[in-house]
Amino acid sequence: MTEEKKAFTVIIVPEDISKTYTLRVRRGLLYVFAAICLFFLGSYAYIAIVHQKAFSKARKADRLEAENAILRAQTQRVAELESELTGLQKVRQQLYALAGLEGDEGPSGGSISVSDQSILLTDEEMNQPTSEVLRAGFIDPLLEDTAHVATSRIPSFWPVRGWVTAEFNEILPGREKKHTGIDIAGPQRTPILSAASGNVTLAEWDKNLGLVVIIDHQNGLSTLYGHCSEILVKVGDFVTQGQIIAHLGSTGKSSAPHLHFEIRKDDLSLDPRTYLGP
């Protein structure tokens, strides 16, 4: 094979054709250059594909981590609600036991006995205002009926099972006055239960609280239930502790379904958590 066949000749002709340039490139060198170019192009494509896969995996890992965080938060909240429910059942069982309802079926569906030490309140719980009434009625067995009536008139029963979104004395956004109760959020039309036995003294519309119910417990205490979607009782009705009196809603000045719940003593607002069970 001749030298010419082993090479390529490139002739460069300027516009003025004053002088031409000739460039001879050997075929082998050209093949090597082409191979090098293909190698770099292939490497670049491979690196781009690997980087894209790594980026996709990283995004998927971040998304899974975010979902896991949400699941962990939800699991923790469920555990907290279960703990609160257990505590509430404990308090309700104690109310039945201290009222002398041995052998009767309590709220949890089991048989309750005064001698059952597993449902007795702790020393800390006995310091609560509700427990003061319980101890007063527990001293004299002759006053068991009176004690039962007295304890049922103490607002120790949660009116709605939900999430507390505003606490007592909290200053809410856009308002200057302190919050006079607690807000409990929940699904629309969730049943609202009477926190204690008593007589309905108000069941009407209020421009701020919407449909509102007030119950007088005839011991200086009264409870208020605001933003109801429907009222199921009327003024003068006697309601028992745990009875459904209304449905949860968002009437009046409210941005979402919730219950505004107050406990008052002689028209002075008190912290509901002082009376409510866990």
C-alpha angles and dihedrals in degrees: 000000000000125000090251092058091051093058144046120231120214117193118199114200117189120217094254090050087222094136135358127215125216122203121189117199121187115232093232092054090048091051091050091050091049091049091050091050092049090048093053093044091050092047091050091050091048093049091048091052093047091047091050091051091048091049091050091050091049092051091047091049091051091049092049091048091053091049090048090051090053091048091049091051091048092047091050091049091050089051090050091050091049090051091049091049091050090050092048091051088050092054093045091049089050090053090054093045095049089048088060098247094147112171093013119121110254132203094283093055096247133111112270125209130183089225092057101113093189092075100045117121121250123245090258092052091047088061092065119103091248091056091053089064092043093053091047090055094042096058097072117042088200089068096054094117091046090048092051092052091045094051093047088057092057109094096235096129119096106238093208134017105226145092122312104229100172129030133213115280091012115141105230122213113278094015133098102196123078119256110264096206142000129283117223115193123208144139119306114274094016107160114261113214129204110255090213141357119277148106125298108241099171134025111160148098122297122189092228105029097034112209105012136181127198122193124195112212093194095235099087090277127108134173130215127206116193140184093031119169092210135009117218099185136057136215111287096028118131111224129190128224109279095018117140107249103164146346126259116254147143104254123145119015098350134128098198140010110288143128121247102208125189135179115203132188114197089340092307114122115235133192105269091209088068088068106026121090123240 
